[in-house]
Amino acid sequence: MMTREFSRSRKKKGNDTIKINKTAFSKNERVQKKIRHGQVSTEYLFLLGMILIIFIPVIIYSFGKTNQELRDAQLEELMLKLQQSANTMHLLGTSNQETIDVHIPSNIAGIVMSNRKEIVLQITTPLSGGSSIADISIPTYAYMVGQMDAKKGLHRAVVWAFNESHVRITDVINQ
């Protein structure tokens, strides 16, 4: 290994010449650069960890909120389709029928049509200690009878006005 020396003149209290060992100086400088590089890497890891700590709960909350909004939209669509089909078949008169496709969301516990002028959807609502069942009543022009499965997913239903005052809704195919 070759050591290079160079001299640099500086005025001090005399005409002393300072000689610096360049090899020793460059090794020390490399060690300092490695330490600074390691410190920067550690700071980036710390920053990344802090960002993840902040954003993971935000992401989890937004997915939960999106799922709830999707279930609410599917519930509203189900209510409107059932009500519109039942009212349309009643107004068209006896022996008219229509086949509709409805998507039943996961929070539906039951669908009740018990010879009244309404369709009752029983939904489960989350509470802090568990869940509760609430009823949503959908008013119709005709007396409603029939039976639909409340299983989550796409259902095909036949809406049939079988006399002047009654409409029947039955589940045909569970897809």
URSUL-V478584 format. One line per field, one symbol per residue. burial: # if it has 16 or more other C-alpha atoms within 10 Angstrom, else .. A space follows every 10 residues. Layout:
burial=???
This chain:
burial=.......... .......... .......... .......... .......... .......... .......... #..##..##. .##.###### ..##.##..# #####.#### ###..##### ####...... ....#...## ########## #...###### ##...##### #....
